Amino acid sequence: MRTIVKHFRVPRHVYHATKGKGRPPAEALFVYSRNRGFVSGKHWKPHPRGGETIAYIMDDEGRVVASGVATCSLSDNFNYRRGREIALGRAMAQVRSNG
């Protein structure tokens, strides 16, 4: 089994168009890599608040057997480690409940 974790961040210019609280709307989230920035190739800066982390647990054949999501409110600071912990914990709970 292996895991894949994807982070989604809110660009600064998009954040300022939101109300700044609650769950970030799906259209405001973009795939983000700490090493490369936004995967879309845009040279945007991420806003420190809001985002989403999705963890996938895959079997040896590359099929997704479980997934977990952690969403960071637009009023909370985004934290990669905490999001990864929550999303992986939820994915592992799925694995345990499925037997």
C-alpha positions, 0 to 999 in steps of 0.5 A, a space after each residue: 500500500 502507498 499514500 498520495 497527499 494533495 494540497 489545495 490552496 487559495 490564491 491571495 487574489 481569490 481569497 480577497 474576493 471571498 467573505 474570509 470565513 467558512 469553507 472555501 468554495 471549490 472554485 477557489 481551491 487550486 492544487 499547490 506544491 510547496 516546492 513548485 507553487 500552483 500546479 496550474 503554472 500561475 505565479 500566484 501567491 497562496 493566502 495563508 488561510 483556507 485550503 484543503 488536503 486530500 489523502 489517498 491510500 492505494 493498493 499495490 495495483 494503483 487502485 484507490 482503496 480509501 481517501 480522507 479529506 481535511 478542510 481548513 476554514 478561510 478564517 484559519 491558517 493553513 497547516 500542511 502537517 496538520 492537514 496531512 495528519 487529519 486526512 490520513 487519519 480519516 483515510 485509515 479509519 475507512 480502511 479499518 472499517 472496510 476490514 
